[in-house]
Amino acid sequence: MLPIWKDKLSIEKITDRWSQEIQPPTSREELLDFFETAWWRGLWKTAGPLTPLALLKSMYRSARERDLTTLVFVTKQDEGIELADGGLLFDANELERPAILVPSNDPETWTEASCAAAFEVLSRTPSRKHYPDRTIQFLIMEIDRHQFVRLLTAHGLDLPKFWRPPISEPPELEKEARVSSAFEPSSPKGLEVRQRGRKPTKFERVKEAMRRDIREGQRTMASIDVLLEKDLVDAYGGFSRDTMRKARTAVLSEMVEDAMKRDLRESRRTADSLRTMREKELGETYGISSDIASKARTAVLSEIVEEPNHDK
């Protein structure tokens, strides 16, 4: 099969192609369960208007109108297991249908935070088994490739080969994930990590995440530069402040150096004009702190001086 070169793919397309590639074979249904679990848990988002909160409200209203009878919605105030409209369905001891705990009987007052318990139950409740009329909504959802990579990376999974980036990406990103060939309970719906080769260090993973955000326009060098260390940890997750700080400095220095070299190469600036720029002007020109810009200038100019000597 030829690879697909697109920014986004539907879950239907992904599960179809991925299921054909995994060895030993894994069904489309199991892969769909994996995506549903991650979606309910907020690990990826579709670009469309459908959110976990919106779908939960819609399902609740369907249950209240008796159009959805395979799930039971209950509140903490309910004495027994009741339908959303208050009618007693059956005794709790005879409960065979998933019970979804919702904040109240008024969905207009619900928030994402107050529905966290409901989302978690639904993340373990596959639509194909418990509310199949909604499965199509998951299948037509689209996920962009960067979210797909991040999702698989978060679970230690390797990237499949069928989906290629429309624009070439740094090798570090591709090394973070390739196709997994088996399943285990530790990942959503059983997806298993298969260890192959050396994994990128935490330092390199943070650097690549920062580079990617800058490339995609989600952040600028300046906005990353001014982030507090605790915000860096929140944004790029799970690593120490020291790792975050060093990764930020490395990424910004590399990118500013590249920008300076490009300006020199394309004759927008000369080595002398770069050398004589005041630090404040240097920082403003390259959208970064004066300290990082100054160090980057020193590195770039030293390379220019060393090159002729190297050729002798």
C-alpha positions as CSV (number, residue, x, y, z in Angstrom):
1,M,0.0,0.0,0.0
2,L,1.2,3.5,-0.8
3,P,1.7,5.8,2.2
4,I,-0.7,8.7,2.9
5,W,0.7,12.2,2.9
6,K,-1.8,14.4,4.6
7,D,-2.1,16.7,7.6
8,K,-5.3,15.1,8.9
9,L,-7.0,11.7,8.6
10,S,-10.3,10.4,9.9
11,I,-10.3,7.7,12.6
12,E,-12.0,5.4,10.1
13,K,-9.1,5.7,7.6
14,I,-6.5,5.3,10.4
15,T,-8.1,2.2,11.9
16,D,-8.5,0.7,8.5
17,R,-4.9,1.2,7.3
18,W,-3.3,0.6,10.7
19,S,-5.1,-2.7,11.3
20,Q,-3.7,-4.0,8.0
21,E,-0.2,-3.1,9.0
22,I,0.1,-4.4,12.6
23,Q,1.5,-7.8,13.0
24,P,0.1,-9.9,14.6
25,P,-3.2,-8.5,13.1
26,T,-5.2,-6.2,15.3
27,S,-8.8,-5.5,14.5
28,R,-10.2,-2.1,13.6
29,E,-12.6,-2.3,16.5
30,E,-9.7,-2.6,19.0
31,L,-8.0,0.4,17.5
32,L,-11.2,2.4,17.5
33,D,-11.6,1.5,21.2
34,F,-8.1,3.0,21.8
35,F,-8.9,6.3,20.1
36,E,-12.3,6.5,21.9
37,T,-10.6,6.0,25.3
38,A,-8.0,8.6,24.6
39,W,-10.6,11.1,23.3
40,W,-12.8,10.8,26.4
41,R,-9.7,11.3,28.5
42,G,-8.8,14.5,26.6
43,L,-5.6,13.1,25.1
44,W,-6.5,14.3,21.7
45,K,-9.2,16.7,20.3
46,T,-11.0,16.8,17.0
47,A,-11.0,20.1,15.0
48,G,-14.8,19.9,14.8
49,P,-17.4,21.2,17.3
50,L,-17.9,17.8,19.0
51,T,-16.3,17.7,22.4
52,P,-16.7,15.1,25.2
53,L,-19.0,17.4,27.1
54,A,-21.2,18.1,24.1
55,L,-21.5,14.4,23.3
56,L,-22.2,13.5,26.9
57,K,-25.1,16.1,26.9
58,S,-26.4,14.8,23.7
59,M,-26.4,11.2,24.9
60,Y,-28.0,12.2,28.2
61,R,-30.9,13.9,26.3
62,S,-31.3,10.8,24.1
63,A,-31.6,8.7,27.2
64,R,-34.1,11.0,28.7
65,E,-36.2,10.7,25.5
66,R,-35.8,6.9,25.6
67,D,-33.9,6.9,22.4
68,L,-30.8,5.6,24.2
69,T,-31.5,2.7,26.4
70,T,-28.1,1.0,26.7
71,L,-26.7,3.4,29.3
72,V,-28.0,4.6,32.6
73,F,-27.4,8.2,33.8
74,V,-27.5,8.7,37.5
75,T,-26.7,11.6,39.9
76,K,-25.4,11.5,43.5
77,Q,-28.9,12.4,44.7
78,D,-30.5,9.3,43.1
79,E,-31.5,6.8,45.8
80,G,-31.6,4.0,43.3
81,I,-30.6,3.5,39.7
82,E,-33.0,5.7,37.7
83,L,-33.5,6.9,34.2
84,A,-32.5,10.5,33.5
85,D,-36.2,11.5,33.7
86,G,-36.5,10.1,37.2
87,G,-38.3,6.9,36.4
88,L,-36.9,3.8,38.2
89,L,-35.4,1.4,35.7
90,F,-34.3,-1.5,37.8
91,D,-32.7,-2.4,41.1
92,A,-29.0,-1.6,41.6
93,N,-28.2,-5.3,42.2
94,E,-29.6,-6.2,38.8
95,L,-27.7,-3.5,37.0
96,E,-26.2,-4.8,33.7
97,R,-25.9,-1.5,31.8
98,P,-23.1,1.0,32.4
99,A,-24.1,3.7,34.9
100,I,-22.8,7.1,34.0
101,L,-22.6,9.5,36.9
102,V,-23.6,13.0,35.9
103,P,-23.5,16.2,38.1
104,S,-27.3,16.9,38.0
105,N,-30.4,16.4,35.9
106,D,-29.8,19.8,34.2
107,P,-27.1,19.4,31.6
108,E,-26.9,23.2,31.1
109,T,-25.1,23.4,34.4
110,W,-22.5,20.8,33.6
111,T,-18.8,21.6,33.0
112,E,-15.9,19.6,31.9
113,A,-14.6,19.5,35.4
114,S,-17.9,18.3,36.9
115,C,-18.2,15.6,34.3
116,A,-14.8,14.1,34.8
117,A,-16.2,11.0,36.4
118,A,-18.6,10.5,33.5
119,F,-15.8,10.9,31.0
120,E,-13.8,8.2,32.8
121,V,-16.6,5.7,32.8
122,L,-17.3,6.3,29.1
123,S,-13.5,6.0,28.3
124,R,-14.0,2.3,29.4
125,T,-17.3,1.9,27.6
126,P,-16.7,1.2,23.9
127,S,-19.4,2.7,21.7
128,R,-19.5,-0.3,19.4
129,K,-20.8,-2.4,22.4
130,H,-22.8,0.1,24.4
131,Y,-24.0,2.9,22.1
132,P,-23.3,1.7,18.5
133,D,-25.5,4.4,16.9
134,R,-22.8,6.9,18.0
135,T,-19.9,4.9,16.6
136,I,-20.1,6.8,13.3
137,Q,-19.4,10.0,15.1
138,F,-16.0,8.7,16.3
139,L,-15.2,7.2,12.9
140,I,-15.7,10.5,11.0
141,M,-13.6,12.5,13.5
142,E,-10.3,13.7,12.1
143,I,-7.0,13.9,14.0
144,D,-4.1,15.9,12.8
145,R,-0.8,14.0,12.5
146,H,1.0,15.9,15.2
147,Q,-1.7,15.0,17.7
148,F,-1.5,11.4,16.5
149,V,2.3,11.3,17.0
150,R,1.9,12.8,20.5
151,L,-0.8,10.3,21.4
152,L,1.3,7.3,20.4
153,T,4.4,8.8,22.0
154,A,2.5,9.3,25.3
155,H,1.8,5.6,25.4
156,G,5.3,4.6,24.2
157,L,4.0,3.3,20.9
158,D,5.8,3.4,17.6
159,L,4.4,5.2,14.5
160,P,2.9,3.1,11.8
161,K,4.3,3.5,8.3
162,F,1.1,4.2,6.3
163,W,0.9,7.9,7.4
164,R,3.7,10.2,6.3
165,P,4.0,13.9,7.1
166,P,3.2,16.3,4.2
167,I,6.3,18.2,5.1
168,S,9.4,16.3,6.2
169,E,9.9,16.3,10.0
170,P,13.0,16.1,12.1
171,P,14.2,12.5,12.6
172,E,13.8,12.9,16.4
173,L,10.0,13.0,16.0
174,E,9.9,10.0,13.8
175,K,12.1,8.0,16.2
176,E,9.7,8.6,19.1
177,A,7.1,6.3,17.7
178,R,6.6,3.4,15.3
179,V,4.0,0.7,15.0
180,S,3.3,-1.5,18.0
181,S,2.5,-5.1,17.1
182,A,0.8,-6.4,20.3
183,F,-1.4,-5.4,23.2
184,E,-1.2,-5.2,27.0
185,P,-3.6,-3.8,29.7
186,S,-1.4,-0.9,30.7
187,S,-2.3,1.2,27.6
188,P,-5.8,2.3,26.6
189,K,-7.8,-0.8,25.4
190,G,-4.7,-2.9,25.5
191,L,-2.2,-1.3,23.2
192,E,1.3,-2.4,24.1
193,V,4.7,-0.8,24.0
194,R,7.3,-2.6,22.0
195,Q,10.8,-1.5,22.9
196,R,13.0,-1.2,19.8
197,G,16.2,0.8,19.6
198,R,17.3,3.7,21.7
199,K,14.6,6.1,22.8
200,P,15.2,9.9,22.6
201,T,16.2,11.4,25.9
202,K,13.8,13.5,27.9
203,F,16.0,16.5,26.9
204,E,15.6,15.8,23.2
205,R,11.9,15.1,23.5
206,V,11.3,18.4,25.1
207,K,13.4,20.2,22.6
208,E,11.5,18.7,19.7
209,A,8.2,19.5,21.2
210,M,9.3,23.2,21.5
211,R,10.6,23.2,17.9
212,R,7.3,21.8,16.7
213,D,5.2,24.4,18.5
214,I,7.3,27.1,17.0
215,R,7.2,25.6,13.5
216,E,3.4,25.2,13.7
217,G,2.9,28.8,14.9
218,Q,1.4,27.7,18.2
219,R,4.1,29.6,20.0
220,T,6.9,32.0,19.2
221,M,10.4,32.0,20.3
222,A,9.6,35.1,22.4
223,S,6.6,33.5,24.1
224,I,8.6,30.4,25.0
225,D,11.5,32.6,26.2
226,V,9.3,34.4,28.8
227,L,7.5,31.3,30.1
228,L,8.0,30.7,33.8
229,E,9.6,27.4,34.6
230,K,6.5,26.0,36.2
231,D,4.6,26.9,33.0
232,L,7.2,25.1,30.9
233,V,6.6,22.0,33.0
234,D,2.8,22.4,32.5
235,A,3.2,23.0,28.8
236,Y,5.7,20.2,28.0
237,G,4.9,17.9,30.9
238,G,6.4,15.6,33.4
239,F,10.1,16.6,33.4
240,S,12.1,18.6,35.8
241,R,12.4,22.4,35.7
242,D,16.1,22.0,35.1
243,T,15.5,19.9,32.0
244,M,12.9,22.4,30.7
245,R,15.2,25.3,31.3
246,K,18.2,23.7,29.5
247,A,16.0,22.5,26.6
248,R,14.5,26.0,26.1
249,T,18.0,27.6,26.1
250,A,19.3,25.0,23.6
251,V,16.3,25.3,21.3
252,L,16.2,29.1,21.2
253,S,20.0,29.3,20.8
254,E,19.9,26.9,17.9
255,M,17.0,28.7,16.1
256,V,18.5,32.2,16.6
257,E,21.8,30.9,15.2
258,D,20.1,29.4,12.2
259,A,18.2,32.7,11.6
260,M,21.5,34.7,11.8
261,K,23.3,32.4,9.5
262,R,20.4,32.6,7.0
263,D,20.5,36.4,7.1
264,L,24.2,36.3,6.4
265,R,23.8,33.7,3.7
266,E,21.0,35.6,1.9
267,S,22.9,38.9,2.3
268,R,20.3,40.6,4.4
269,R,23.0,41.3,6.9
270,T,26.8,41.3,6.9
271,A,29.1,39.9,9.6
272,D,30.2,43.5,10.5
273,S,26.7,44.8,10.9
274,L,25.8,41.7,13.0
275,R,28.9,42.3,15.1
276,T,28.2,46.0,15.8
277,M,24.5,45.6,16.7
278,R,23.8,46.5,20.3
279,E,22.5,43.7,22.5
280,K,19.0,45.3,22.9
281,E,18.6,45.8,19.2
282,L,19.9,42.2,18.6
283,G,17.2,40.8,20.9
284,E,14.5,42.9,19.3
285,T,15.6,41.9,15.8
286,Y,15.4,38.2,16.5
287,G,12.6,38.2,19.0
288,I,14.5,36.8,21.8
289,S,16.2,37.8,25.0
290,S,19.4,39.9,24.6
291,D,21.4,37.4,26.5
292,I,20.5,34.4,24.3
293,A,20.8,36.5,21.1
294,S,24.3,37.8,22.2
295,K,25.5,34.3,22.8
296,A,24.1,33.1,19.5
297,R,25.9,35.9,17.7
298,T,29.2,35.0,19.3
299,A,28.8,31.4,18.2
300,V,27.9,32.4,14.6
301,L,30.7,34.9,14.2
302,S,33.2,32.5,15.7
303,E,32.3,30.0,13.0
304,I,32.9,32.6,10.3
305,V,36.3,33.3,11.7
306,E,37.2,29.6,12.1
307,E,36.2,28.5,8.6
308,P,39.1,30.1,6.7
309,N,41.6,28.9,9.3
310,H,40.1,25.4,8.9
311,D,40.8,25.4,5.2
312,K,44.5,26.3,5.5
